[in-house]
């Protein structure tokens, strides 16, 4: 997993936060037999991206 974030405060009462994360998953094999179509063999390669944005206003 890799990620980073940043915060920006343009005034005493307002701030903006941003964060990003990329998640790596292990490859997953597939070996599925079917009575009508034969056998499916292979592997899945997966990952996920997450982005978060937050605006804060203090009053």
PDB file with SEQRES, HELIX, SHEET and CRYST1 records, atoms N, CA, C and O in Angstrom:
SEQRES   1 A   59  UNK UNK UNK UNK UNK UNK UNK UNK UNK UNK UNK UNK UNK          
SEQRES   2 A   59  UNK UNK UNK UNK UNK UNK UNK UNK UNK UNK UNK UNK UNK          
SEQRES   3 A   59  UNK UNK UNK UNK UNK UNK UNK UNK UNK UNK UNK UNK UNK          
SEQRES   4 A   59  UNK UNK UNK UNK UNK UNK UNK UNK UNK UNK UNK UNK UNK          
SEQRES   5 A   59  UNK UNK UNK UNK UNK UNK UNK                                  
SHEET    1 AA1 3 UNK A   2  UNK A   8  0                                        
SHEET    2 AA1 3 UNK A  14  UNK A  24 -1                                        
SHEET    3 AA1 3 UNK A  47  UNK A  57 -1                                        
SHEET    1 AA2 2 UNK A  28  UNK A  34  0                                        
SHEET    2 AA2 2 UNK A  38  UNK A  44 -1                                        
CRYST1    1.000    1.000    1.000  90.00  90.00  90.00 P 1           1          
ATOM      1  N   UNK A   1       0.848  -1.161   0.000  1.00  0.00           N  
ATOM      2  CA  UNK A   1       0.000   0.000   0.000  1.00  0.00           C  
ATOM      3  C   UNK A   1       0.902   1.234   0.000  1.00  0.00           C  
ATOM      4  O   UNK A   1       1.887   1.303   0.735  1.00  0.00           O  
ATOM      5  N   UNK A   2       0.548   2.187  -0.826  1.00  0.00           N  
ATOM      6  CA  UNK A   2       1.276   3.446  -0.867  1.00  0.00           C  
ATOM      7  C   UNK A   2       0.269   4.579  -0.814  1.00  0.00           C  
ATOM      8  O   UNK A   2      -0.810   4.493  -1.401  1.00  0.00           O  
ATOM      9  N   UNK A   3       0.624   5.633  -0.113  1.00  0.00           N  
ATOM     10  CA  UNK A   3      -0.296   6.753  -0.019  1.00  0.00           C  
ATOM     11  C   UNK A   3       0.415   8.032   0.353  1.00  0.00           C  
ATOM     12  O   UNK A   3       1.564   8.031   0.793  1.00  0.00           O  
ATOM     13  N   UNK A   4      -0.302   9.123   0.162  1.00  0.00           N  
ATOM     14  CA  UNK A   4       0.219  10.423   0.562  1.00  0.00           C  
ATOM     15  C   UNK A   4      -0.956  11.362   0.785  1.00  0.00           C  
ATOM     16  O   UNK A   4      -2.078  11.086   0.359  1.00  0.00           O  
ATOM     17  N   UNK A   5      -0.689  12.457   1.446  1.00  0.00           N  
ATOM     18  CA  UNK A   5      -1.725  13.442   1.718  1.00  0.00           C  
ATOM     19  C   UNK A   5      -1.130  14.820   1.876  1.00  0.00           C  
ATOM     20  O   UNK A   5       0.076  14.984   2.057  1.00  0.00           O  
ATOM     21  N   UNK A   6      -2.008  15.812   1.803  1.00  0.00           N  
ATOM     22  CA  UNK A   6      -1.570  17.194   1.941  1.00  0.00           C  
ATOM     23  C   UNK A   6      -2.695  18.006   2.569  1.00  0.00           C  
ATOM     24  O   UNK A   6      -3.871  17.661   2.460  1.00  0.00           O  
ATOM     25  N   UNK A   7      -2.306  19.090   3.228  1.00  0.00           N  
ATOM     26  CA  UNK A   7      -3.267  19.993   3.843  1.00  0.00           C  
ATOM     27  C   UNK A   7      -2.906  21.424   3.444  1.00  0.00           C  
ATOM     28  O   UNK A   7      -1.735  21.797   3.384  1.00  0.00           O  
ATOM     29  N   UNK A   8      -3.943  22.208   3.174  1.00  0.00           N  
ATOM     30  CA  UNK A   8      -3.753  23.603   2.792  1.00  0.00           C  
ATOM     31  C   UNK A   8      -4.687  24.457   3.638  1.00  0.00           C  
ATOM     32  O   UNK A   8      -5.888  24.191   3.702  1.00  0.00           O  
ATOM     33  N   UNK A   9      -4.135  25.494   4.294  1.00  0.00           N  
ATOM     34  CA  UNK A   9      -4.927  26.375   5.145  1.00  0.00           C  
ATOM     35  C   UNK A   9      -4.814  27.804   4.622  1.00  0.00           C  
ATOM     36  O   UNK A   9      -3.850  28.505   4.931  1.00  0.00           O  
ATOM     37  N   UNK A  10      -5.810  28.244   3.816  1.00  0.00           N  
ATOM     38  CA  UNK A  10      -5.750  29.609   3.278  1.00  0.00           C  
ATOM     39  C   UNK A  10      -6.098  30.686   4.308  1.00  0.00           C  
ATOM     40  O   UNK A  10      -5.752  31.852   4.115  1.00  0.00           O  
ATOM     41  N   UNK A  11      -6.784  30.312   5.408  1.00  0.00           N  
ATOM     42  CA  UNK A  11      -7.109  31.285   6.458  1.00  0.00           C  
ATOM     43  C   UNK A  11      -7.182  30.543   7.793  1.00  0.00           C  
ATOM     44  O   UNK A  11      -7.037  29.321   7.840  1.00  0.00           O  
ATOM     45  N   UNK A  12      -7.410  31.293   8.881  1.00  0.00           N  
ATOM     46  CA  UNK A  12      -7.503  30.669  10.206  1.00  0.00           C  
ATOM     47  C   UNK A  12      -8.728  29.775  10.351  1.00  0.00           C  
ATOM     48  O   UNK A  12      -8.728  28.863  11.178  1.00  0.00           O  
ATOM     49  N   UNK A  13      -9.756  30.016   9.575  1.00  0.00           N  
ATOM     50  CA  UNK A  13     -11.014  29.281   9.724  1.00  0.00           C  
ATOM     51  C   UNK A  13     -11.278  28.262   8.618  1.00  0.00           C  
ATOM     52  O   UNK A  13     -12.268  27.534   8.693  1.00  0.00           O  
ATOM     53  N   UNK A  14     -10.441  28.188   7.613  1.00  0.00           N  
ATOM     54  CA  UNK A  14     -10.690  27.308   6.474  1.00  0.00           C  
ATOM     55  C   UNK A  14      -9.454  26.478   6.153  1.00  0.00           C  
ATOM     56  O   UNK A  14      -8.344  27.005   6.080  1.00  0.00           O  
ATOM     57  N   UNK A  15      -9.654  25.170   5.960  1.00  0.00           N  
ATOM     58  CA  UNK A  15      -8.553  24.310   5.533  1.00  0.00           C  
ATOM     59  C   UNK A  15      -9.083  23.234   4.587  1.00  0.00           C  
ATOM     60  O   UNK A  15     -10.261  22.879   4.627  1.00  0.00           O  
ATOM     61  N   UNK A  16      -8.204  22.728   3.747  1.00  0.00           N  
ATOM     62  CA  UNK A  16      -8.524  21.701   2.766  1.00  0.00           C  
ATOM     63  C   UNK A  16      -7.522  20.567   2.917  1.00  0.00           C  
ATOM     64  O   UNK A  16      -6.314  20.799   2.881  1.00  0.00           O  
ATOM     65  N   UNK A  17      -8.013  19.338   3.085  1.00  0.00           N  
ATOM     66  CA  UNK A  17      -7.171  18.154   3.208  1.00  0.00           C  
ATOM     67  C   UNK A  17      -7.448  17.223   2.036  1.00  0.00           C  
ATOM     68  O   UNK A  17      -8.599  17.037   1.642  1.00  0.00           O  
ATOM     69  N   UNK A  18      -6.385  16.639   1.478  1.00  0.00           N  
ATOM     70  CA  UNK A  18      -6.496  15.697   0.368  1.00  0.00           C  
ATOM     71  C   UNK A  18      -5.603  14.504   0.673  1.00  0.00           C  
ATOM     72  O   UNK A  18      -4.470  14.668   1.127  1.00  0.00           O  
ATOM     73  N   UNK A  19      -6.115  13.300   0.423  1.00  0.00           N  
ATOM     74  CA  UNK A  19      -5.328  12.087   0.621  1.00  0.00           C  
ATOM     75  C   UNK A  19      -5.569  11.098  -0.511  1.00  0.00           C  
ATOM     76  O   UNK A  19      -6.673  11.012  -1.047  1.00  0.00           O  
ATOM     77  N   UNK A  20      -4.526  10.351  -0.870  1.00  0.00           N  
ATOM     78  CA  UNK A  20      -4.611   9.348  -1.934  1.00  0.00           C  
ATOM     79  C   UNK A  20      -3.892   8.091  -1.474  1.00  0.00           C  
ATOM     80  O   UNK A  20      -2.826   8.172  -0.865  1.00  0.00           O  
ATOM     81  N   UNK A  21      -4.470   6.925  -1.761  1.00  0.00           N  
ATOM     82  CA  UNK A  21      -3.854   5.641  -1.430  1.00  0.00           C  
ATOM     83  C   UNK A  21      -4.038   4.683  -2.596  1.00  0.00           C  
ATOM     84  O   UNK A  21      -5.117   4.612  -3.185  1.00  0.00           O  
ATOM     85  N   UNK A  22      -2.993   3.952  -2.925  1.00  0.00           N  
ATOM     86  CA  UNK A  22      -3.060   2.879  -3.920  1.00  0.00           C  
ATOM     87  C   UNK A  22      -2.761   1.573  -3.193  1.00  0.00           C  
ATOM     88  O   UNK A  22      -1.730   1.450  -2.530  1.00  0.00           O  
ATOM     89  N   UNK A  23      -3.661   0.600  -3.316  1.00  0.00           N  
ATOM     90  CA  UNK A  23      -3.521  -0.688  -2.631  1.00  0.00           C  
ATOM     91  C   UNK A  23      -3.214  -1.765  -3.658  1.00  0.00           C  
ATOM     92  O   UNK A  23      -3.915  -1.897  -4.662  1.00  0.00           O  
ATOM     93  N   UNK A  24      -2.163  -2.533  -3.401  1.00  0.00           N  
ATOM     94  CA  UNK A  24      -1.794  -3.661  -4.244  1.00  0.00           C  
ATOM     95  C   UNK A  24      -2.293  -4.943  -3.586  1.00  0.00           C  
ATOM     96  O   UNK A  24      -2.107  -5.132  -2.384  1.00  0.00           O  
ATOM     97  N   UNK A  25      -2.920  -5.818  -4.353  1.00  0.00           N  
ATOM     98  CA  UNK A  25      -3.356  -7.118  -3.857  1.00  0.00           C  
ATOM     99  C   UNK A  25      -2.496  -8.202  -4.511  1.00  0.00           C  
ATOM    100  O   UNK A  25      -2.017  -8.028  -5.632  1.00  0.00           O  
ATOM    101  N   UNK A  26      -2.304  -9.318  -3.807  1.00  0.00           N  
ATOM    102  CA  UNK A  26      -1.583 -10.446  -4.377  1.00  0.00           C  
ATOM    103  C   UNK A  26      -2.373 -11.018  -5.551  1.00  0.00           C  
ATOM    104  O   UNK A  26      -3.603 -10.989  -5.552  1.00  0.00           O  
ATOM    105  N   UNK A  27      -1.653 -11.543  -6.558  1.00  0.00           N  
ATOM    106  CA  UNK A  27      -2.313 -12.206  -7.680  1.00  0.00           C  
ATOM    107  C   UNK A  27      -3.069 -13.427  -7.168  1.00  0.00           C  
ATOM    108  O   UNK A  27      -2.591 -14.129  -6.277  1.00  0.00           O  
ATOM    109  N   UNK A  28      -4.239 -13.676  -7.729  1.00  0.00           N  
ATOM    110  CA  UNK A  28      -5.074 -14.799  -7.307  1.00  0.00           C  
ATOM    111  C   UNK A  28      -5.285 -15.747  -8.478  1.00  0.00           C  
ATOM    112  O   UNK A  28      -5.740 -15.324  -9.541  1.00  0.00           O  
ATOM    113  N   UNK A  29      -4.959 -17.033  -8.298  1.00  0.00           N  
ATOM    114  CA  UNK A  29      -5.172 -17.984  -9.387  1.00  0.00           C  
ATOM    115  C   UNK A  29      -6.639 -18.415  -9.469  1.00  0.00           C  
ATOM    116  O   UNK A  29      -7.374 -18.369  -8.482  1.00  0.00           O  
ATOM    117  N   UNK A  30      -7.042 -18.835 -10.669  1.00  0.00           N  
ATOM    118  CA  UNK A  30      -8.373 -19.384 -10.856  1.00  0.00           C  
ATOM    119  C   UNK A  30      -8.224 -20.705 -11.610  1.00  0.00           C  
ATOM    120  O   UNK A  30      -7.471 -20.801 -12.579  1.00  0.00           O  
ATOM    121  N   UNK A  31      -8.949 -21.708 -11.151  1.00  0.00           N  
ATOM    122  CA  UNK A  31      -8.976 -23.012 -11.791  1.00  0.00           C  
ATOM    123  C   UNK A  31     -10.376 -23.562 -11.576  1.00  0.00           C  
ATOM    124  O   UNK A  31     -10.630 -24.271 -10.602  1.00  0.00           O  
ATOM    125  N   UNK A  32     -11.284 -23.234 -12.486  1.00  0.00           N  
ATOM    126  CA  UNK A  32     -12.686 -23.561 -12.314  1.00  0.00           C  
ATOM    127  C   UNK A  32     -13.137 -24.522 -13.413  1.00  0.00           C  
ATOM    128  O   UNK A  32     -13.057 -24.212 -14.602  1.00  0.00           O  
ATOM    129  N   UNK A  33     -13.606 -25.680 -12.994  1.00  0.00           N  
ATOM    130  CA  UNK A  33     -14.085 -26.687 -13.940  1.00  0.00           C  
ATOM    131  C   UNK A  33     -15.585 -26.524 -14.150  1.00  0.00           C  
ATOM    132  O   UNK A  33     -16.329 -26.232 -13.214  1.00  0.00           O  
ATOM    133  N   UNK A  34     -16.018 -26.718 -15.399  1.00  0.00           N  
ATOM    134  CA  UNK A  34     -17.430 -26.659 -15.752  1.00  0.00           C  
ATOM    135  C   UNK A  34     -17.804 -27.945 -16.471  1.00  0.00           C  
ATOM    136  O   UNK A  34     -17.019 -28.467 -17.262  1.00  0.00           O  
ATOM    137  N   UNK A  35     -18.982 -28.451 -16.203  1.00  0.00           N  
ATOM    138  CA  UNK A  35     -19.402 -29.700 -16.850  1.00  0.00           C  
ATOM    139  C   UNK A  35     -19.742 -29.489 -18.314  1.00  0.00           C  
ATOM    140  O   UNK A  35     -19.750 -30.451 -19.081  1.00  0.00           O  
ATOM    141  N   UNK A  36     -20.023 -28.261 -18.724  1.00  0.00           N  
ATOM    142  CA  UNK A  36     -20.425 -28.014 -20.109  1.00  0.00           C  
ATOM    143  C   UNK A  36     -19.363 -27.302 -20.943  1.00  0.00           C  
ATOM    144  O   UNK A  36     -19.302 -27.509 -22.155  1.00  0.00           O  
ATOM    145  N   UNK A  37     -18.517 -26.461 -20.318  1.00  0.00           N  
ATOM    146  CA  UNK A  37     -17.604 -25.624 -21.097  1.00  0.00           C  
ATOM    147  C   UNK A  37     -16.125 -25.945 -20.908  1.00  0.00           C  
ATOM    148  O   UNK A  37     -15.292 -25.264 -21.504  1.00  0.00           O  
ATOM    149  N   UNK A  38     -15.763 -26.922 -20.128  1.00  0.00           N  
ATOM    150  CA  UNK A  38     -14.362 -27.234 -19.903  1.00  0.00           C  
ATOM    151  C   UNK A  38     -13.844 -26.573 -18.639  1.00  0.00           C  
ATOM    152  O   UNK A  38     -14.592 -26.368 -17.683  1.00  0.00           O  
ATOM    153  N   UNK A  39     -12.543 -26.235 -18.639  1.00  0.00           N  
ATOM    154  CA  UNK A  39     -11.898 -25.676 -17.457  1.00  0.00           C  
ATOM    155  C   UNK A  39     -11.349 -24.287 -17.758  1.00  0.00           C  
ATOM    156  O   UNK A  39     -10.743 -24.053 -18.804  1.00  0.00           O  
ATOM    157  N   UNK A  40     -11.574 -23.379 -16.825  1.00  0.00           N  
ATOM    158  CA  UNK A  40     -11.052 -22.022 -16.929  1.00  0.00           C  
ATOM    159  C   UNK A  40      -9.851 -21.912 -16.001  1.00  0.00           C  
ATOM    160  O   UNK A  40      -9.975 -22.118 -14.794  1.00  0.00           O  
ATOM    161  N   UNK A  41      -8.689 -21.588 -16.563  1.00  0.00           N  
ATOM    162  CA  UNK A  41      -7.464 -21.425 -15.772  1.00  0.00           C  
ATOM    163  C   UNK A  41      -6.878 -20.055 -16.062  1.00  0.00           C  
ATOM    164  O   UNK A  41      -6.905 -19.582 -17.198  1.00  0.00           O  
ATOM    165  N   UNK A  42      -6.355 -19.430 -15.037  1.00  0.00           N  
ATOM    166  CA  UNK A  42      -5.731 -18.126 -15.203  1.00  0.00           C  
ATOM    167  C   UNK A  42      -5.399 -17.508 -13.872  1.00  0.00           C  
ATOM    168  O   UNK A  42      -5.281 -18.208 -12.866  1.00  0.00           O  
ATOM    169  N   UNK A  43      -5.245 -16.172 -13.857  1.00  0.00           N  
ATOM    170  CA  UNK A  43      -4.980 -15.460 -12.617  1.00  0.00           C  
ATOM    171  C   UNK A  43      -5.586 -14.069 -12.691  1.00  0.00           C  
ATOM    172  O   UNK A  43      -5.758 -13.509 -13.774  1.00  0.00           O  
ATOM    173  N   UNK A  44      -5.902 -13.526 -11.547  1.00  0.00           N  
ATOM    174  CA  UNK A  44      -6.421 -12.169 -11.418  1.00  0.00           C  
ATOM    175  C   UNK A  44      -5.314 -11.263 -10.913  1.00  0.00           C  
ATOM    176  O   UNK A  44      -4.568 -11.630 -10.005  1.00  0.00           O  
ATOM    177  N   UNK A  45      -5.208 -10.096 -11.494  1.00  0.00           N  
ATOM    178  CA  UNK A  45      -4.314  -9.055 -10.977  1.00  0.00           C  
ATOM    179  C   UNK A  45      -5.196  -7.902 -10.550  1.00  0.00           C  
ATOM    180  O   UNK A  45      -5.942  -7.359 -11.364  1.00  0.00           O  
ATOM    181  N   UNK A  46      -5.123  -7.518  -9.277  1.00  0.00           N  
ATOM    182  CA  UNK A  46      -6.040  -6.513  -8.738  1.00  0.00           C  
ATOM    183  C   UNK A  46      -5.284  -5.398  -8.032  1.00  0.00           C  
ATOM    184  O   UNK A  46      -4.179  -5.590  -7.524  1.00  0.00           O  
ATOM    185  N   UNK A  47      -5.914  -4.223  -8.017  1.00  0.00           N  
ATOM    186  CA  UNK A  47      -5.433  -3.092  -7.237  1.00  0.00           C  
ATOM    187  C   UNK A  47      -6.621  -2.173  -7.005  1.00  0.00           C  
ATOM    188  O   UNK A  47      -7.662  -2.314  -7.645  1.00  0.00           O  
ATOM    189  N   UNK A  48      -6.455  -1.232  -6.084  1.00  0.00           N  
ATOM    190  CA  UNK A  48      -7.530  -0.285  -5.777  1.00  0.00           C  
ATOM    191  C   UNK A  48      -6.928   1.089  -5.523  1.00  0.00           C  
ATOM    192  O   UNK A  48      -5.820   1.216  -5.002  1.00  0.00           O  
ATOM    193  N   UNK A  49      -7.679   2.110  -5.902  1.00  0.00           N  
ATOM    194  CA  UNK A  49      -7.280   3.497  -5.669  1.00  0.00           C  
ATOM    195  C   UNK A  49      -8.347   4.171  -4.813  1.00  0.00           C  
ATOM    196  O   UNK A  49      -9.543   4.000  -5.049  1.00  0.00           O  
ATOM    197  N   UNK A  50      -7.908   4.936  -3.819  1.00  0.00           N  
ATOM    198  CA  UNK A  50      -8.827   5.679  -2.959  1.00  0.00           C  
ATOM    199  C   UNK A  50      -8.379   7.134  -2.901  1.00  0.00           C  
ATOM    200  O   UNK A  50      -7.195   7.430  -2.738  1.00  0.00           O  
ATOM    201  N   UNK A  51      -9.343   8.029  -3.038  1.00  0.00           N  
ATOM    202  CA  UNK A  51      -9.076   9.457  -2.970  1.00  0.00           C  
ATOM    203  C   UNK A  51     -10.039  10.072  -1.959  1.00  0.00           C  
ATOM    204  O   UNK A  51     -11.245   9.832  -2.009  1.00  0.00           O  
ATOM    205  N   UNK A  52      -9.501  10.854  -1.055  1.00  0.00           N  
ATOM    206  CA  UNK A  52     -10.339  11.544  -0.060  1.00  0.00           C  
ATOM    207  C   UNK A  52     -10.058  13.038  -0.076  1.00  0.00           C  
ATOM    208  O   UNK A  52      -8.909  13.474  -0.139  1.00  0.00           O  
ATOM    209  N   UNK A  53     -11.141  13.813  -0.017  1.00  0.00           N  
ATOM    210  CA  UNK A  53     -11.031  15.280   0.025  1.00  0.00           C  
ATOM    211  C   UNK A  53     -11.921  15.780   1.148  1.00  0.00           C  
ATOM    212  O   UNK A  53     -13.070  15.356   1.271  1.00  0.00           O  
ATOM    213  N   UNK A  54     -11.396  16.678   1.965  1.00  0.00           N  
ATOM    214  CA  UNK A  54     -12.149  17.199   3.097  1.00  0.00           C  
ATOM    215  C   UNK A  54     -11.949  18.697   3.197  1.00  0.00           C  
ATOM    216  O   UNK A  54     -10.824  19.193   3.145  1.00  0.00           O  
ATOM    217  N   UNK A  55     -13.054  19.408   3.339  1.00  0.00           N  
ATOM    218  CA  UNK A  55     -13.026  20.850   3.545  1.00  0.00           C  
ATOM    219  C   UNK A  55     -13.471  21.120   4.981  1.00  0.00           C  
ATOM    220  O   UNK A  55     -14.538  20.667   5.396  1.00  0.00           O  
ATOM    221  N   UNK A  56     -12.666  21.847   5.733  1.00  0.00           N  
ATOM    222  CA  UNK A  56     -12.931  22.159   7.134  1.00  0.00           C  
ATOM    223  C   UNK A  56     -13.181  23.660   7.301  1.00  0.00           C  
ATOM    224  O   UNK A  56     -12.398  24.494   6.848  1.00  0.00           O  
ATOM    225  N   UNK A  57     -14.276  23.969   7.954  1.00  0.00           N  
ATOM    226  CA  UNK A  57     -14.594  25.368   8.236  1.00  0.00           C  
ATOM    227  C   UNK A  57     -14.858  25.495   9.726  1.00  0.00           C  
ATOM    228  O   UNK A  57     -15.779  24.871  10.253  1.00  0.00           O  
ATOM    229  N   UNK A  58     -14.067  26.288  10.394  1.00  0.00           N  
ATOM    230  CA  UNK A  58     -14.199  26.478  11.842  1.00  0.00           C  
ATOM    231  C   UNK A  58     -14.908  27.802  12.091  1.00  0.00           C  
ATOM    232  O   UNK A  58     -14.558  28.832  11.516  1.00  0.00           O  
ATOM    233  N   UNK A  59     -15.917  27.751  12.965  1.00  0.00           N  
ATOM    234  CA  UNK A  59     -16.646  28.990  13.283  1.00  0.00           C  
ATOM    235  C   UNK A  59     -16.855  29.101  14.772  1.00  0.00           C  
ATOM    236  O   UNK A  59     -17.449  30.073  15.241  1.00  0.00           O  
TER     237      UNK A  59                                                      
END                                                                             
